[in-house]
Each structure stands twice: as C-alpha cells, then as structure tokens.
C-alpha cells in the first residue's frame, strides 16, 4: 500500500476485507474518504473493479453498511470502490445549508463558478484522481472496470461512462437522475456550480451526452432499475427522457420497472446482485 | 393489522416487506419501535419466526439496515422481528450518560431497583409482550419460533431460551456476552438495575442458567460464532465460561472461532445465513 493512503477501517467480511481509506486529494483540495472491498482472490490475481457512486446526503459509509455489497463482491471476485459524494470540511459559506447542495451533494461535476471551483471538482476527482488511485493501490484488471450508482450517483455513473469513452467497460444504475437539466435538485446545484448559462449544464446531462457518445457500445443493453413506488420518479428522475434520448441515439438500454419498490437502499440491495451479473456479463463479452 | 400498531416504515425488499412499527408498551411504559420483515410466502401460510436481539447502542434500525437480513428472510421464508434494545424517552436521570447503560443498553433483564423498575423490564417485554404482539399481528407458525442475537443481544437470546423452556425451539448467537456476571458492562448495569446482591444477577447469566435448564434439548449443538479478532472477546464476552458451563450441564453447543473477524456487523452479516440454516434445521427436527 502506498503512503498516500491512510487506513481508517479494516474489517473482514465474507472472507475478504472492507476497507475505508482517507487521502489528501489534490483535485478537490481536501481530505477525502472512500470505501473499497477487496476479495481474497485479489491477493493472487488482478480482478475486475466496480466503482459505485452514491446518492444525495450519503458519504462513503452508506453503501458499504446498507447494501450487503461485501457478499457479492466476494462471490463475484470484484474489487468494489466507492468514493464520497462531495468534498468535506471546506467551510464554504452555504455548503451545508441544503440537503441537495454542497456537502453530500456534489453531483459528480466540475464547478466553474469561482466560489466552488477550487473544491467541487467531483467529475475530475472520480474519473481521474480516484480512478488512478484505486488502480495504483489495488490489484485491478484495468481491462475490466465498470461504474454504477444510485440516484445522484446513477447520474454520476452515466455521465462518467458517456464522457470517458472506453474508460469504463460497463455502466448500470439504480433510480438515476436521468436528466440533470430537468431535475430540481441538480438545477439548483448547477446554477451555483456552473452559473446561469444552461448550455454549460448540458455537459453533465445523461440525455444530452448519450446523443454525443461515440465510444464502444455495451454488449447487453445498459441495466437501469427503477421502483414503481419511487417517490422521486416523476418529478426528479425523468426516466422517460433517458429512454427517449437513448432510442434517438440508438444506444441500447433496458429500464426495468420494479413493481412496489421505492427509492432507498432496501430497493438497491434487492437488485444489487443483478447489477453484478450485468457487469460480469459485459466483462465476459469485451471486444 | 390490529390498531395497537402504528406503521412507521414499509419498504419492499427482496419481494417481501420490511416494516417498522411503534406501539405503546404496557411492560416498559413507553412507546417502543421494532422491525419486522414479512416474506411474501406469509401472505398465504404460517411461517417460522426468528426474533433477533441487538447489541449495545443499537436501536431497531441497525439490524435491518446493516446486515442484509431481508435477502435471507425472503429466501428461507421466515418472519424476522427485532425489538429495540431498551425503553426510550423515559427521562430517567442517568439513562443517557453511558454507552453501556440505559438507553440502548437494557440487557434484556427486568430491573428491580425502584428508579429503573417501571421502565427497564426488557426481559418481560421481549418474551411476553413483544412475543405475543408479533404472534397476534403476523402470520407466525407458533411451533417454529427461534431467537438469536449479537453481543448484548446474544446474551439476551441465550437467557431467553434458558428461562422460557419450550417457548423458543432454537437459539443461536453472534459474539454473545456469555457471562453477564463477569462482563464489566453488564456488572455496571446489573448493579443499577438489580442492586448489589449478586445472587439476583444469576437469574440473567447464561452460564448460571444452563445448569438449571430442563427444557427440550436442541437437535444440533447451539450455534455460536465468534471472531478471532473480536476486541471484546477476552475481557467482556467470556466464551470459555459458556463452553465450560455447557459441558458441565451436558448441554450441546458449538462455538465456532471465525479467523480474522471482528465484533461488528461486517462479522454478523458474513455468518447470518449459517444461522438461518441452523434454525431451519432445528425446525425440521422438532420432536
């Protein structure tokens, strides 16, 4: 392990280890924590990596304590790494006033407005610094890296996949914010992070990005799960817009409506294994 | 559902439902919350019930959010109910000063000292009021009810099994406090709840109780898991004392040392399915 990482937690689970590390991030200019589960098989060989991006208000703890991901990471032999959802402790005025903006709500974008741009560089953090950090420090097969996420993190996973062609071999999402341009949460945040000019916002909207995507195509349609009782579905997530945009762009997607399920971790944990299977299948069909 | 229960949470998970209810408890004289997972199969038939007792500082949320129990309850077709670890909101002086005493730390015993005896009646709450409440309100097969728990809750499960012969057909535990008479946490609590006379304390010590037990014997030795890296093992849990007491009482027990595992939920979640299998096997061999 390189000296750049500080071990915060190490706990054996399903034969492998759940770790939490902290490190000084040069991208977001503060100390960041992340979770990483390492299965036993990674002691001896390079294994696939899944990066999971979390939802609004979560930190690096929620995914690793509330989904039972360790069982699946052990069973499938994947390293699973999950970054925090924002910079922390930067003490910028207003960064803790709203649950849908600031700490716990970075939207995985790079802020351009002066007040926020020194710290809120979550797109670059996840896809450059964090990505490289995980590859450098753990036994990752760099040809088999996927990304997925939940709600705000589903948005993050989709835009990361579309904006970094080929970097991630697979993508999936649970109840993602499908159109950040339309979602009230992200509109509020984008106004602050990016300013009033909505043309800039399109750089971080999955529906806009899919029409510009020219990278490798998935083998099976991208898996998106959504609960029929998701309380945010109609007013914040806009799955229909993504279906329409993907259809127009001839990008394959499968949006599964899960009857009776809601938005939270009880929904995510139920279908988490299906997402592992999806990514595994994509890795097995790499061109 | 009877009017005695107030629904606090209902969330679909693994095809069944995770609920949290509150109710006004006459036993502990305050409003109590509990979790209960109901698998789909219970819509049509009576199913087994497992009661899970949690550890120090937990409330009804920890077990249902941190162990992935829903997957197993669904897979095995069990109702799983978990009460809180203490009365709440009683505003007794000193009930929130220590992490190992008072709120979140009721030790599943019935207090006799005046200051605490009106509310801290957790043994009677779990084994009478809560037990009856679950049977009355959910589709439980009363011939197949087991109890298990973690740490303080492992102690609670063991003493409940021994003190209520035949009420629970099976018992198991994760890293239980094996001898409450020896554990510093419970000694502190018993002094306050029961007074100075340690002969009274023996009524709530698993090692003492096994020697008095004359109820039905388990089919397979009672399953107890303990992590070799459990930081509380030697000074608070005293597993050797339980092994010795069970041996002397000819009561069958299997204490599995799980190499490298610690005390917390990452350990519990890893071996939770083994405990479901254990209880299922006991139910299948009921005499």
Interface residues (C-beta under 8 A of the other chain):
Chain A: X11 X12 X13 X14 X15 X18 X65 X66 X67 X68 X70 X71 X227 X229 X260 X261 X262 X264 X265 X266 X267 X269 X270
Chain B: X11 X12 X13 X14 X15 X18 X65 X66 X67 X68 X70 X71 X227 X229 X260 X261 X262 X264 X265 X266 X267 X269 X270
